[in-house]
Amino acid sequence: MEDKGEKKRIQAVAVLSVVYALFFTVRTAEHIFSWGALVHFFCALAVSLVVLWAVTLVIAVLRQKVRAGREEGGKSVSDRRFFLTAWGIYTLAVLPLWLALFPGIFGYDSYKQMEFYTGAEAWSTHHPVFHTWLLGTVLTAGKTVFGSYNAGVALYTFLQMLLTGSAFAYALLFLRQCRVPKLVTGIAGGFLLVHPTICLLSFNTTKDTLFGVCFLYFLIALLRLCDGENGKREIVLLFVSGLLSCLLRNQGVYVMAVLFVILGLTAFLRWRKVPEKSGGMQGRKALLVVLLLVCALTKLFDLACTGIFRLQKGEVREMLSVPMQQVAAVLIADREGTAVLDDTQRADAKTLIPDEALAVYEEDTADPVKGIFPSAQFQAYRGEYVKDYLSIVVQNPGICADAWFAMIRPYWDMSLARYRGLMAEYTGNCEEDYGIRENAVLPYVGHVLKVLAIYGDYERIPGVSALFNPGLYIWVAAGVLILSVVYGRKKALLACIPGLLYFCTLLLGPVALVRYLYPLLLTIPVLAGLLFENGREEKE
């Protein structure tokens, strides 16, 4: 038995070392297809093998000790009391942060969404319509009751704080019910409570915060249903959290659709292999029905917004960030004589990416080029432009790969991101137009939190820098995914899938921002904790 466990550990170390070496190469290599990148890869592979061998050995010893020392007695606290206690502890612990950031950070797209809500600009589906309505409604309620939009922001972030705390408590309760060791559950709670990025974004009015809360609830409900639970509570929670996830982020529906296909295919294969018996298959059927219903209702909501309420559709260029950035990089390289383009490709490319777009080109964000991109021109000759783009990529794979990786590299290490400060900034003319401004009760505490989250002074501390880096999710998810496959932990494997699907949508975006990783950071304790699962307890 020990030989079998050692063999699995060797397999896990080998595969994970290759994956982490690739991550290091993406993080550090200037050009992906180069001899330098190859050297980076093999150096990182050697280091990863040594480090992971030692780390997995320590984890194996710790798991044995935890199992040997685990109490076999009953639970001393009921699930309800555990949930309420965890929720209360979180709320009391972060209440000073709410006062320190009072009324909350009116950041990112919030100003533009208020312009939509108040009618200052034509309302469009570029930003999620539901979140725009929710944000505007709460801020207007605050102004009506307390006399200012500033009070509305405070009300919004306070309610958001309560919802975030409930999601954290529910995640810890889930780990407890999976009989994850108390030490691991405590570390998971501490991670959610003290991580500076999580703390700061939890009081930001950006849609990603509420999306992260719903996404965490959705993940836990998904795991419960796939684990054989098919009660009304789990089904309702899956439906509500899944629908809200789709309404709070436009790419949420793509995650649900692909997840439906994956789970439907696995359920079909399992049904063919094993005759249908009881609860487990019923739970999976309910899960598939809920996912299909969520996708259908989201689509109907979008059709209602554009068809009935006549809202403007988001422009197609929002989905073309990577291709336009790659073509711009090729045109710049063509000026230097290092790209392969014929006259027809060059002429067609310049109709979409003119010289003024190349003049504002930035390698880590597609927003400057996207702002000049002629969407109408592309729509008129879409087929021809797609063919040109594919041929340009085939002829210039290195340039296109470097252009793409320059945009997404911060996801592996957010210390590389230039726009980390956005998560603490009030955007637009919010003070002049709406009277929204910072009025911190504990300004020094808020300043310390911002310094930790934005400027990353902790990055100079070995170990702590990795733990607090928002890019940690990618490394943890890859590790949990591989370990769950090697050790046959199906629940941990399933827990990785929704987050990785969402992360794939981020890889096609115009820029790597910290707020996009917030929903994924919230799932880290669940992913890591499930590696220590020791079977489900009966529900009370």
C-alpha positions as CSV (number, residue, x, y, z in Angstrom):
1,M,0.0,0.0,0.0
2,E,2.9,2.3,0.8
3,D,4.6,1.5,-2.5
4,K,1.3,2.4,-4.3
5,G,1.1,5.8,-2.4
6,E,4.8,6.5,-3.2
7,K,4.2,5.8,-6.9
8,K,1.3,8.2,-7.0
9,R,3.4,10.9,-5.3
10,I,6.1,10.5,-7.9
11,Q,3.5,10.8,-10.7
12,A,2.0,13.9,-9.1
13,V,5.4,15.5,-8.6
14,A,6.5,14.8,-12.2
15,V,3.3,16.1,-13.9
16,L,3.0,19.1,-11.6
17,S,6.7,20.1,-12.1
18,V,6.1,20.2,-15.8
19,V,3.0,22.4,-15.4
20,Y,4.7,24.8,-13.0
21,A,7.8,25.0,-15.2
22,L,5.5,26.1,-18.0
23,F,4.0,28.7,-15.7
24,F,7.4,30.0,-14.8
25,T,8.3,30.2,-18.5
26,V,5.1,32.2,-19.2
27,R,5.9,34.4,-16.2
28,T,9.6,35.2,-17.0
29,A,10.4,34.5,-20.7
30,E,10.3,37.6,-22.9
31,H,9.7,35.5,-26.1
32,I,7.8,32.2,-25.9
33,F,9.2,30.6,-29.0
34,S,12.9,31.1,-28.3
35,W,16.0,29.3,-26.9
36,G,15.8,31.6,-23.9
37,A,12.3,30.3,-23.1
38,L,13.6,26.7,-23.3
39,V,16.4,27.5,-20.9
40,H,13.9,29.1,-18.5
41,F,11.7,26.0,-18.8
42,F,14.4,23.4,-17.9
43,C,15.8,25.5,-15.1
44,A,12.3,25.9,-13.6
45,L,11.6,22.2,-14.1
46,A,14.7,21.2,-12.1
47,V,13.8,23.6,-9.2
48,S,10.1,22.5,-9.3
49,L,11.1,18.8,-9.0
50,V,13.2,19.4,-5.9
51,V,10.8,21.8,-4.2
52,L,7.6,19.7,-5.0
53,W,9.3,16.5,-3.9
54,A,10.0,18.0,-0.5
55,V,6.6,19.7,-0.2
56,T,4.6,16.6,-1.1
57,L,6.6,14.6,1.4
58,V,5.9,17.0,4.2
59,I,2.1,17.1,3.2
60,A,2.0,13.3,3.2
61,V,3.5,13.2,6.7
62,L,1.1,15.9,7.9
63,R,-1.9,14.1,6.5
64,Q,-1.0,10.9,8.3
65,K,-0.6,12.7,11.6
66,V,-3.9,14.6,11.1
67,R,-5.7,11.3,10.4
68,A,-4.1,9.6,13.3
69,G,-5.0,12.4,15.7
70,R,-8.5,13.0,14.5
71,E,-11.2,12.7,17.1
72,E,-13.8,10.1,16.4
73,G,-16.4,11.6,18.7
74,G,-19.5,13.5,17.6
75,K,-19.7,17.2,16.7
76,S,-19.7,19.6,19.6
77,V,-21.4,22.4,17.7
78,S,-24.4,22.1,15.3
79,D,-24.1,23.1,11.7
80,R,-26.4,26.0,12.2
81,R,-24.5,27.4,15.1
82,F,-21.2,26.9,13.3
83,F,-22.4,28.8,10.3
84,L,-23.9,31.7,12.3
85,T,-20.7,31.9,14.5
86,A,-18.4,32.0,11.5
87,W,-20.6,34.6,9.8
88,G,-20.6,36.7,13.0
89,I,-16.9,36.5,13.5
90,Y,-16.2,37.6,9.9
91,T,-18.7,40.5,10.1
92,L,-17.2,41.8,13.4
93,A,-13.6,41.3,12.1
94,V,-14.1,43.3,8.8
95,L,-16.5,45.9,10.2
96,P,-13.5,48.2,11.0
97,L,-12.4,47.8,7.4
98,W,-15.8,49.0,6.2
99,L,-15.3,52.1,8.4
100,A,-11.7,52.5,7.2
101,L,-12.9,52.6,3.6
102,F,-16.2,54.3,4.3
103,P,-18.4,54.6,2.4
104,G,-16.8,51.9,0.2
105,I,-14.8,52.2,-3.0
106,F,-16.9,53.4,-5.9
107,G,-14.6,52.0,-8.5
108,Y,-14.0,50.5,-11.9
109,D,-17.2,50.6,-14.1
110,S,-19.5,51.9,-11.3
111,Y,-19.5,55.5,-12.6
112,K,-20.4,54.5,-16.1
113,Q,-23.1,52.2,-14.8
114,M,-24.6,55.1,-12.8
115,E,-24.5,57.2,-16.0
116,F,-26.6,54.5,-17.6
117,Y,-29.0,54.2,-14.7
118,T,-29.6,58.0,-14.4
119,G,-30.0,58.4,-18.1
120,A,-26.9,60.6,-18.6
121,E,-25.8,58.1,-21.2
122,A,-27.8,55.6,-23.4
123,W,-28.1,52.3,-21.5
124,S,-26.4,49.4,-23.2
125,T,-25.6,45.8,-22.4
126,H,-21.9,46.4,-22.4
127,H,-22.1,46.2,-18.6
128,P,-24.4,43.6,-17.0
129,V,-27.9,45.2,-17.0
130,F,-28.9,43.5,-13.7
131,H,-25.9,44.8,-11.8
132,T,-26.4,48.3,-13.2
133,W,-30.0,48.2,-12.1
134,L,-29.1,46.8,-8.6
135,L,-26.3,49.3,-8.1
136,G,-28.5,52.3,-9.2
137,T,-31.5,51.1,-7.1
138,V,-29.5,50.8,-3.9
139,L,-27.7,54.1,-4.4
140,T,-30.9,55.8,-5.2
141,A,-32.5,54.3,-2.1
142,G,-29.7,55.6,0.0
143,K,-30.1,59.1,-1.5
144,T,-33.9,59.0,-0.9
145,V,-33.6,57.8,2.7
146,F,-30.4,59.4,3.9
147,G,-30.1,62.3,1.5
148,S,-26.9,61.5,-0.5
149,Y,-25.5,59.0,-2.9
150,N,-22.6,58.6,-0.5
151,A,-25.0,57.0,1.9
152,G,-26.2,54.8,-0.9
153,V,-22.6,53.5,-1.5
154,A,-22.3,52.8,2.2
155,L,-25.6,50.9,2.2
156,Y,-24.5,48.9,-0.9
157,T,-21.1,47.9,0.5
158,F,-22.6,47.1,4.0
159,L,-25.1,44.7,2.4
160,Q,-22.3,43.3,0.2
161,M,-20.2,42.7,3.3
162,L,-23.0,40.7,4.9
163,L,-23.5,38.6,1.8
164,T,-19.7,38.0,1.5
165,G,-19.5,36.9,5.1
166,S,-22.4,34.5,4.6
167,A,-20.6,32.9,1.6
168,F,-17.4,32.6,3.5
169,A,-19.2,30.9,6.4
170,Y,-21.0,28.6,4.1
171,A,-17.7,27.5,2.5
172,L,-16.2,26.7,5.9
173,L,-19.4,24.8,6.9
174,F,-19.0,22.8,3.7
175,L,-15.4,21.9,4.5
176,R,-16.5,20.9,8.0
177,Q,-19.2,18.6,6.7
178,C,-16.7,17.0,4.4
179,R,-14.7,16.2,7.5
180,V,-11.8,18.3,6.5
181,P,-9.4,18.6,9.5
182,K,-10.1,21.6,11.8
183,L,-6.6,22.9,11.2
184,V,-7.1,23.1,7.4
185,T,-10.5,24.6,7.9
186,G,-9.1,27.3,10.2
187,I,-6.3,28.1,7.7
188,A,-9.0,28.4,5.0
189,G,-10.9,30.9,7.1
190,G,-7.8,32.9,8.0
191,F,-6.9,33.1,4.3
192,L,-10.3,34.6,3.4
193,L,-10.2,36.9,6.4
194,V,-6.7,38.4,6.1
195,H,-5.9,38.3,2.3
196,P,-5.5,42.1,1.5
197,T,-6.8,41.8,-2.1
198,I,-9.9,39.9,-0.9
199,C,-10.5,42.4,1.9
200,L,-10.1,45.5,-0.3
201,L,-12.3,44.2,-3.2
202,S,-15.0,43.0,-0.8
203,F,-15.8,46.7,-0.2
204,N,-15.6,47.7,-3.9
205,T,-18.8,48.3,-5.8
206,T,-17.5,46.5,-8.9
207,K,-19.7,43.7,-10.2
208,D,-17.0,41.1,-9.7
209,T,-17.4,41.2,-5.9
210,L,-21.1,40.0,-5.9
211,F,-20.3,37.7,-8.8
212,G,-17.6,36.1,-6.7
213,V,-20.0,35.6,-3.8
214,C,-22.6,33.9,-6.1
215,F,-19.9,31.9,-7.8
216,L,-18.7,30.5,-4.5
217,Y,-22.3,29.6,-3.5
218,F,-22.8,28.0,-6.9
219,L,-19.6,25.9,-6.6
220,I,-20.7,24.5,-3.2
221,A,-24.2,23.7,-4.4
222,L,-22.8,22.0,-7.5
223,L,-20.5,19.8,-5.3
224,R,-23.4,18.9,-3.0
225,L,-25.7,17.8,-5.8
226,C,-22.9,15.8,-7.5
227,D,-22.2,14.2,-4.1
228,G,-25.7,12.7,-4.0
229,E,-27.7,15.4,-2.2
230,N,-30.8,16.3,-4.1
231,G,-32.8,18.3,-1.5
232,K,-34.8,21.3,-2.5
233,R,-32.4,23.6,-0.6
234,E,-29.4,22.6,-2.8
235,I,-31.4,22.8,-6.0
236,V,-32.8,26.2,-5.2
237,L,-29.4,27.5,-4.2
238,L,-27.8,26.2,-7.4
239,F,-30.5,27.8,-9.5
240,V,-30.4,31.2,-7.7
241,S,-26.6,31.4,-7.5
242,G,-26.1,30.2,-11.1
243,L,-28.6,32.6,-12.5
244,L,-27.2,35.5,-10.6
245,S,-23.7,34.6,-11.7
246,C,-24.9,34.8,-15.3
247,L,-26.6,38.1,-14.7
248,L,-23.7,39.7,-12.9
249,R,-21.0,38.8,-15.5
250,N,-21.7,38.5,-19.2
251,Q,-19.4,35.5,-19.7
252,G,-21.1,33.6,-16.9
253,V,-23.5,32.0,-19.3
254,Y,-20.7,30.5,-21.3
255,V,-19.3,28.9,-18.2
256,M,-22.7,27.4,-17.4
257,A,-23.2,26.1,-21.0
258,V,-19.8,24.4,-21.2
259,L,-20.3,23.0,-17.7
260,F,-23.6,21.6,-18.8
261,V,-22.0,19.8,-21.7
262,I,-19.2,18.4,-19.6
263,L,-21.4,17.2,-16.8
264,G,-24.0,15.9,-19.2
265,L,-21.4,13.9,-21.1
266,T,-19.9,12.4,-17.9
267,A,-23.4,11.5,-16.6
268,F,-24.3,9.8,-19.9
269,L,-21.1,7.8,-19.9
270,R,-21.6,6.8,-16.2
271,W,-25.2,5.8,-17.0
272,R,-24.0,3.5,-19.8
273,K,-21.4,2.0,-17.6
274,V,-23.3,1.6,-14.3
275,P,-27.1,1.0,-14.1
276,E,-29.0,3.8,-12.6
277,K,-29.6,3.2,-8.9
278,S,-30.6,6.0,-6.5
279,G,-29.9,9.4,-5.2
280,G,-26.6,10.1,-6.9
281,M,-28.0,10.0,-10.5
282,Q,-31.1,11.9,-9.4
283,G,-29.0,14.7,-8.1
284,R,-27.1,14.8,-11.4
285,K,-30.3,15.0,-13.4
286,A,-31.6,17.9,-11.3
287,L,-28.2,19.6,-11.7
288,L,-28.4,19.3,-15.5
289,V,-32.0,20.6,-15.6
290,V,-31.0,23.6,-13.4
291,L,-28.0,24.4,-15.6
292,L,-30.1,24.2,-18.8
293,L,-32.8,26.4,-17.2
294,V,-30.2,29.0,-16.1
295,C,-28.8,29.3,-19.6
296,A,-32.2,29.6,-21.1
297,L,-33.4,32.3,-18.7
298,T,-30.2,34.2,-19.2
299,K,-30.7,34.2,-22.9
300,L,-34.3,35.3,-22.5
301,F,-33.2,38.1,-20.3
302,D,-30.7,39.3,-22.8
303,L,-33.4,39.2,-25.6
304,A,-35.8,41.1,-23.4
305,C,-33.2,43.8,-22.8
306,T,-32.4,44.4,-26.4
307,G,-35.8,43.5,-28.0
308,I,-38.4,44.8,-25.5
309,F,-36.5,47.5,-23.6
310,R,-34.4,48.5,-26.7
311,L,-31.1,48.7,-24.9
312,Q,-28.0,49.0,-27.1
313,K,-26.0,45.8,-27.7
314,G,-22.4,45.7,-26.6
315,E,-20.0,46.1,-29.5
316,V,-18.4,43.1,-31.2
317,R,-14.9,44.5,-30.6
318,E,-15.3,43.5,-26.9
319,M,-14.8,39.9,-28.0
320,L,-11.9,40.6,-30.3
321,S,-9.3,41.9,-27.9
322,V,-6.8,39.2,-28.5
323,P,-7.0,39.1,-32.3
324,M,-6.8,42.9,-32.7
325,Q,-3.8,43.0,-30.3
326,Q,-2.0,40.3,-32.2
327,V,-2.6,42.0,-35.6
328,A,-1.3,45.3,-34.2
329,A,1.8,43.5,-32.9
330,V,2.4,42.0,-36.4
331,L,2.0,45.4,-38.1
332,I,4.5,46.9,-35.7
333,A,6.9,44.1,-36.4
334,D,6.3,44.5,-40.1
335,R,7.6,48.1,-39.9
336,E,10.8,46.6,-38.5
337,G,11.0,43.9,-41.2
338,T,10.5,41.0,-38.8
339,A,7.0,39.9,-39.8
340,V,5.7,38.0,-42.7
341,L,2.9,39.8,-44.6
342,D,1.9,40.1,-48.2
343,D,0.4,43.3,-49.6
344,T,-3.2,42.1,-49.4
345,Q,-2.9,41.1,-45.7
346,R,-1.1,44.4,-44.9
347,A,-3.8,46.5,-46.6
348,D,-6.7,44.6,-44.9
349,A,-5.1,44.7,-41.5
350,K,-4.6,48.5,-41.7
351,T,-8.2,49.1,-42.5
352,L,-9.0,47.6,-39.0
353,I,-5.8,48.7,-37.2
354,P,-4.8,52.1,-38.6
355,D,-1.6,54.0,-37.9
356,E,-3.3,56.0,-35.1
357,A,-4.1,52.7,-33.3
358,L,-0.4,51.6,-33.6
359,A,0.7,54.9,-32.2
360,V,-1.2,54.1,-28.9
361,Y,-0.4,50.4,-28.8
362,E,0.5,49.0,-25.3
363,E,1.6,45.4,-25.1
364,D,-0.2,44.6,-21.8
365,T,-3.7,46.0,-22.7
366,A,-5.8,46.0,-25.8
367,D,-7.9,48.9,-24.7
368,P,-6.1,51.7,-26.6
369,V,-6.3,49.7,-29.9
370,K,-9.8,48.6,-29.1
371,G,-10.9,52.2,-28.7
372,I,-10.1,52.9,-32.4
373,F,-11.2,49.6,-33.8
374,P,-13.9,50.1,-36.5
375,S,-16.6,47.5,-35.5
376,A,-18.9,48.4,-38.4
377,Q,-16.1,47.8,-41.0
378,F,-15.3,44.5,-39.4
379,Q,-19.0,43.4,-39.4
380,A,-19.4,44.3,-43.1
381,Y,-16.5,42.1,-44.2
382,R,-16.3,39.7,-41.3
383,G,-15.5,36.5,-43.3
384,E,-12.6,38.0,-45.2
385,Y,-11.1,39.5,-42.1
386,V,-11.3,36.3,-40.2
387,K,-9.5,34.5,-43.0
388,D,-6.8,37.2,-43.1
389,Y,-6.3,36.9,-39.3
390,L,-5.9,33.1,-39.4
391,S,-3.3,33.4,-42.2
392,I,-1.4,36.1,-40.3
393,V,-1.3,33.9,-37.2
394,V,0.0,30.9,-39.2
395,Q,2.7,33.0,-40.8
396,N,3.7,34.8,-37.6
397,P,3.1,32.4,-34.7
398,G,5.9,33.8,-32.5
399,I,4.8,37.4,-32.7
400,C,1.1,36.5,-32.1
401,A,2.0,34.3,-29.1
402,D,4.2,37.0,-27.5
403,A,1.4,39.6,-28.0
404,W,-1.1,37.3,-26.3
405,F,1.1,36.3,-23.4
406,A,2.1,39.9,-22.7
407,M,-1.6,40.6,-22.0
408,I,-2.3,37.6,-19.8
409,R,1.1,37.2,-18.0
410,P,0.0,39.2,-14.9
411,Y,-2.6,36.4,-14.1
412,W,0.4,34.3,-13.1
413,D,2.0,37.1,-11.1
414,M,0.0,40.2,-10.4
415,S,3.1,42.1,-9.3
416,L,3.6,42.6,-13.1
417,A,0.2,44.4,-13.5
418,R,0.3,48.1,-14.0
419,Y,-3.3,48.7,-13.0
420,R,-3.4,47.2,-9.5
421,G,-4.2,50.6,-8.1
422,L,-7.6,50.7,-9.8
423,M,-9.1,48.5,-7.1
424,A,-8.8,51.4,-4.6
425,E,-9.7,54.3,-6.9
426,Y,-12.9,56.2,-7.3
427,T,-13.6,56.4,-11.0
428,G,-15.1,59.1,-13.2
429,N,-16.4,62.4,-11.9
430,C,-18.3,60.7,-9.1
431,E,-17.8,63.5,-6.6
432,E,-18.8,66.3,-9.0
433,D,-21.8,64.5,-10.5
434,Y,-23.0,62.4,-7.5
435,G,-21.3,63.7,-4.4
436,I,-19.6,60.3,-3.9
437,R,-16.2,60.6,-2.1
438,E,-14.2,58.9,0.5
439,N,-15.0,59.8,4.1
440,A,-13.1,57.2,6.0
441,V,-13.7,56.9,9.8
442,L,-10.4,55.0,10.3
443,P,-8.2,56.4,7.5
444,Y,-4.9,55.0,8.8
445,V,-6.3,51.4,8.7
446,G,-7.6,52.0,5.2
447,H,-4.2,53.3,4.1
448,V,-2.4,50.3,5.5
449,L,-4.8,47.9,3.7
450,K,-4.4,49.8,0.4
451,V,-0.6,49.7,0.8
452,L,-0.7,45.9,1.4
453,A,-3.1,45.2,-1.5
454,I,-1.8,47.6,-4.1
455,Y,1.9,48.3,-3.5
456,G,2.6,44.8,-2.2
457,D,5.2,45.6,0.5
458,Y,4.7,42.0,1.5
459,E,6.2,40.9,-1.8
460,R,9.7,41.3,-0.3
461,I,8.9,38.6,2.3
462,P,9.5,35.1,1.0
463,G,6.5,32.8,1.2
464,V,4.1,35.6,2.2
465,S,4.6,37.1,-1.2
466,A,3.3,33.9,-2.9
467,L,0.4,33.5,-0.4
468,F,-0.9,37.0,-0.9
469,N,-0.3,37.3,-4.7
470,P,-3.7,37.3,-6.5
471,G,-2.2,35.1,-9.1
472,L,-2.0,32.3,-6.5
473,Y,-5.3,30.8,-7.8
474,I,-3.7,29.6,-11.1
475,W,-1.0,27.7,-9.2
476,V,-3.3,26.2,-6.6
477,A,-6.0,25.2,-9.2
478,A,-3.3,23.5,-11.3
479,G,-1.9,21.7,-8.3
480,V,-5.3,20.5,-7.0
481,L,-6.4,19.5,-10.5
482,I,-3.3,17.2,-11.0
483,L,-3.4,15.8,-7.5
484,S,-7.1,15.0,-7.7
485,V,-6.5,13.1,-10.9
486,V,-3.5,11.2,-9.5
487,Y,-5.1,10.4,-6.2
488,G,-8.6,9.8,-7.6
489,R,-10.3,12.6,-5.6
490,K,-13.3,13.2,-7.9
491,K,-14.9,16.0,-5.8
492,A,-11.7,18.1,-5.8
493,L,-11.5,17.5,-9.6
494,L,-15.0,18.7,-10.1
495,A,-14.4,21.8,-7.9
496,C,-11.7,22.9,-10.3
497,I,-13.8,22.8,-13.4
498,P,-16.1,25.9,-13.0
499,G,-13.2,28.2,-12.0
500,L,-10.9,27.0,-14.8
501,L,-13.7,27.6,-17.3
502,Y,-14.2,31.1,-16.0
503,F,-10.4,31.6,-16.1
504,C,-10.4,30.6,-19.8
505,T,-12.8,33.5,-20.5
506,L,-10.3,35.9,-18.9
507,L,-7.6,34.8,-21.2
508,L,-9.6,36.3,-24.1
509,G,-10.1,39.7,-22.3
510,P,-8.4,43.0,-23.1
511,V,-6.3,43.3,-19.9
512,A,-5.4,41.4,-16.8
513,L,-7.0,43.1,-13.8
514,V,-7.0,42.0,-10.2
515,R,-10.8,42.2,-9.8
516,Y,-11.2,39.5,-12.4
517,L,-9.3,37.1,-10.1
518,Y,-11.4,37.9,-7.1
519,P,-14.1,35.2,-7.7
520,L,-11.4,32.7,-8.2
521,L,-9.5,33.7,-5.0
522,L,-12.6,32.9,-3.0
523,T,-12.6,29.3,-4.2
524,I,-9.0,28.6,-3.1
525,P,-9.9,27.3,0.4
526,V,-12.6,25.0,-1.0
527,L,-10.2,23.6,-3.7
528,A,-7.3,23.1,-1.3
529,G,-9.5,21.8,1.6
530,L,-11.1,19.1,-0.5
531,L,-7.7,17.4,-0.8
532,F,-8.0,16.6,2.9
533,E,-11.6,15.4,2.7
534,N,-12.4,12.3,4.7
535,G,-15.9,11.6,3.6
536,R,-19.2,13.4,4.0
537,E,-21.1,13.6,7.3
538,E,-24.8,13.1,7.5
539,K,-26.8,16.3,7.4
540,E,-28.5,17.3,10.5
